[in-house]
Amino acid sequence: MSQVTASATKRLIGLDPGLQSTGWGVIEVTGSKLTHLANGSVRSTRGLTLGERLVQIETGLTQVFDCWQPQFAAVEQTFVNRDGAATLKLGQARAISLLVPARRGLPVAEYAPNFIKRSVTGSGHADKNQIAAMLAILLPKAELHDEHAADALAVAITLAHASDLSGKYDADNVQKRAGGTR
């Protein structure tokens, strides 16, 4: 039986939910090295019912997960805007983005937009150009599909920087809940 080491390669996917376009970005992490694998967007068709559009998003994301087989996932949290109906639709697309990896038993992290910006650029109020510039530095071989895919890659990078991919934290918490110490 092999043991997972801190330098083992892990495959991560970041998701930027949207009803019209849900961005996705897949990276690998080995130690502190990030490697771009793929990025893109799943689009839904205007004019279809909400349910049909959500099925399109689920089908597209399922295909991405089948193809790239990520081990960890992260989803950008939704912020509330003035248009309540639009916020609800975005929340439903976000639910699909949480559901697809959860059905596979993957750990799914959630990050606020400002936390993602701060993680990637150092500033919680960075604009799209600053994020794109940092993506070019952190993932120099990445050809960005669109702005949604770029945002999804930023989510994946945040997962790489902010998460416990080795599982040590989770193992410690399981041990503590069981009454033991480590």
C-alpha positions, 0 to 999 in steps of 0.5 A, a space after each residue: 500500500 503506497 502512502 500519499 506524501 506532501 509532494 504527491 501530485 493532486 488534480 484540482 478543478 475550480 468552478 465559476 458558476 453561471 447560468 449562461 456560462 459555468 467556467 471550469 479550470 483544471 490544474 495539477 499541484 505537486 508540492 508548490 508547483 502548479 501545472 495547467 491542464 485544461 480550462 473551458 466553459 459549459 454554456 446553456 442555451 437561452 430560450 430553454 426552460 430553467 430546468 433544461 439549462 441546468 441539465 445542460 450545465 450538469 451534463 457538461 460538467 459531468 463530461 469535464 469531470 469524466 475526462 479530467 478526473 479531479 481529486 478535489 474541487 472548489 466553487 466560487 461563492 455567490 454574492 447577492 446583487 440587486 436583482 433577486 431573480 438573477 441571484 436565485 438563478 445563479 444560485 441554482 447553477 451554483 448548486 449544480 457546480 456543487 452537486 457534480 463533484 459531491 456525487 463523486 465523493 470529492 471534497 468541495 471547498 467554497 471561496 468568496 470572490 474577494 478571498 479568491 482575488 486575494 489568494 491569486 493577486 494579493 488584493 481582495 479588490 483586484 480587477 479582471 486584468 490583474 487576475 489575468 496577469 497573475 494567471 499568466 505568471 502562475 500558469 504560463 502555458 495556459 491559454 484562457 478559454 474565456 473570462 469564466 474559465 480564467 475565474 475558474 482557474 483562479 478558484 483552482 489556484 485558491 484551492 491549491 493555496 488555501 486547502 489541506 490537500 494532504 488530508 492531515 487537517 481532516 485526519 487530525 479532526 477525525 482523531 480528535 472527534 474520536 477522543 484521541 490526540 495526535 
